[in-house]
């Protein structure tokens, strides 16, 4: 493991959200990028939950958001602190606070015409999403209501589930068109519990 990875790994154990000091300089990131990318892909795979054919929940944490910020800095060749801080502030919103799970919901249809139909039909979808906790209780998300228009919803939503000390057991949807839940594996439960408890 390179010195860059050691610095990054130490930093991510200390904080819940991305800070300016955790963003590597462009040259350092290029060297660390292959190993970091491999780590993040593993983290995303554990936190990616499919409910039915069309709903994908990607639970975010420091690792996934840090990578997104680093990739934006790399793509845009950012060196100005104000630009980098803006990216950090924007992406940190995906994580949530202690006791919460932040999540990106993707509504996915291969056929664009079918996607358009369902984005109009599913105006009432978001309140029907839930995490079922191990005690049987259901936690529904908070979300930005601006992403729900008068005639259609967005295909991407940013959700927060206020879990407190509850342990997630399944992710689901009670909408009549979906009405499914996906039981979490022990690895997924452990990963999400770690995210809930991180400070």
C-alpha positions in Angstrom: 0.0 0.0 0.0 1.4 3.4 -0.9 1.8 6.3 1.4 -1.2 8.0 -0.3 -3.4 5.0 0.5 -2.2 4.9 4.1 -3.0 8.5 4.6 -6.4 8.1 3.0 -7.3 5.0 4.9 -6.3 6.6 8.2 -8.4 9.7 7.4 -11.5 7.8 6.5 -11.5 6.0 9.9 -11.7 9.3 11.7 -14.5 11.2 10.0 -18.0 10.5 8.6 -17.9 13.3 6.0 -15.4 14.3 3.4 -13.2 17.3 4.4 -10.7 19.3 2.3 -7.8 17.6 4.0 -8.9 14.2 2.8 -8.8 15.2 -0.9 -5.5 14.2 -2.5 -3.7 16.4 -4.9 -4.1 15.5 -8.6 -0.7 13.9 -8.9 -1.1 11.9 -5.7 -4.6 10.8 -6.7 -3.4 9.5 -10.1 -1.0 7.2 -8.3 -3.5 6.0 -5.7 -6.5 5.8 -8.1 -6.3 2.2 -9.2 -6.2 0.8 -5.7 -8.8 3.3 -4.4 -11.1 2.5 -7.3 -10.9 -1.2 -6.4 -11.8 -0.5 -2.8 -14.7 1.8 -3.7 -16.2 -0.7 -6.1 -16.3 -3.3 -3.4 -17.9 -0.8 -1.0 -20.5 0.1 -3.6 -21.3 -3.5 -4.4 -22.1 -4.3 -0.8 -24.3 -1.2 -0.5 -26.1 -1.6 -3.8 -29.6 -3.1 -3.2 -32.0 -4.0 -6.0 -35.7 -4.0 -5.2 -37.5 -5.5 -8.2 -36.4 -4.8 -11.7 -36.4 -1.1 -11.7 -35.4 0.3 -8.2 -31.8 0.4 -7.2 -30.8 1.8 -3.8 -27.1 2.8 -3.5 -26.3 3.6 0.2 -23.5 6.2 0.4 -20.8 6.6 3.0 -17.5 8.4 3.3 -15.7 6.0 0.9 -18.2 6.3 -2.0 -18.6 10.1 -1.7 -14.8 10.7 -1.3 -14.3 8.8 -4.5 -16.9 10.9 -6.3 -15.3 14.1 -5.2 -11.9 12.9 -6.2 -13.2 11.9 -9.6 -14.8 15.3 -10.1 -11.6 17.0 -9.1 -9.6 14.8 -11.5 -12.1 15.2 -14.4 -12.4 19.0 -14.1 -8.6 19.4 -13.2 -9.6 21.4 -10.1 -6.9 23.2 -8.1 -8.9 26.1 -6.7 -10.0 25.5 -3.1 -13.3 27.2 -3.6 -14.3 24.8 -6.4 -13.1 21.8 -4.5 -15.0 22.9 -1.3 -18.1 23.4 -3.4 -17.9 19.8 -4.6 -17.3 18.5 -1.1 -20.3 20.4 0.3 -22.5 19.1 -2.6 -21.5 15.5 -2.3 -21.5 15.4 1.5 -25.3 15.9 1.4 -25.5 12.3 0.1 -24.2 10.8 3.4 -26.6 12.0 6.1 -25.8 12.5 9.7 -24.9 10.1 12.5 -27.8 7.7 12.9 -28.9 8.1 9.3 -28.4 6.2 6.1 -27.9 8.4 3.0 -29.0 6.7 -0.2 -29.1 7.4 -4.0 -32.2 5.9 -5.5 -32.0 5.1 -9.2 -35.3 4.3 -11.2 -34.0 2.3 -14.1 -35.7 1.3 -17.3 -33.8 0.2 -20.4 -36.6 1.6 -22.7 -36.8 5.4 -22.5 -40.5 5.4 -23.5 -41.4 3.0 -20.7 -39.2 5.0 -18.3 -41.1 8.2 -19.2 -44.5 6.5 -18.6 -43.5 5.3 -15.1 -41.8 8.5 -14.0 -45.2 10.1 -14.6 -47.1 7.2 -13.1 -45.0 7.0 -9.9 -45.6 10.4 -8.5 -46.5 8.7 -5.2 -43.6 6.3 -5.2 -41.2 7.9 -2.6 -43.4 7.7 0.5 -43.8 3.9 -0.2 -40.1 3.2 0.1 -38.8 1.8 3.4 -36.1 0.0 5.3 -37.5 -2.8 7.5 -35.6 -2.9 10.8 -34.7 -6.1 12.7 -37.4 -5.3 15.2 -40.1 -5.3 12.4 -40.6 -1.5 12.3 -40.5 0.4 9.0 -38.4 3.5 8.4 -39.5 5.6 5.5 -37.2 8.2 3.9 -37.0 11.9 3.8 -36.3 13.4 0.4 -36.2 16.6 -1.6 -39.8 17.3 -2.7 -38.5 19.5 -5.5 -37.6 16.3 -7.3 -41.3 15.4 -7.5 -42.9 17.6 -10.1 -46.6 18.1 -11.0 -46.5 15.5 -13.8 -43.4 13.3 -13.2 -40.6 12.5 -10.8 -36.9 12.4 -11.4 -35.1 9.2 -12.2 -32.6 9.9 -9.5 -33.4 10.7 -5.9 -31.4 11.4 -2.8 -32.9 9.8 0.3 -32.2 9.8 4.0 -33.4 7.1 6.4 -33.3 8.1 10.1 -32.4 4.8 11.6 -31.3 5.9 15.1 -30.2 2.6 16.8 -32.3 0.4 14.6 -30.6 -2.4 12.6 -31.6 -2.6 9.0 -32.9 -6.0 7.8 -34.5 -5.4 4.4 -35.1 -2.7 1.9 -38.4 -2.5 0.1 -41.3 -0.7 -1.5 -45.0 -1.0 -0.8 -46.2 0.7 -4.0 -48.8 -1.5 -5.8 -46.6 -1.6 -8.9 -43.7 -3.0 -7.0 -44.7 -4.4 -3.5 -41.4 -6.1 -2.9 -38.6 -6.2 -0.4 -35.1 -7.4 -0.5 -33.7 -9.1 2.6 -30.2 -7.9 3.4 -27.3 -10.3 3.7 -25.1 -10.4 6.8 -22.4 -8.5 5.0 -24.8 -5.8 3.9 -26.2 -5.4 7.4 -22.8 -5.1 8.9 -21.8 -2.5 6.3 -24.9 -0.4 6.8 -24.7 -0.6 10.6 -21.1 0.7 10.4 -22.3 3.6 8.3 -25.1 4.4 10.8 -22.8 4.4 13.7 -19.9 6.3 12.2 -19.3 9.8 13.6 
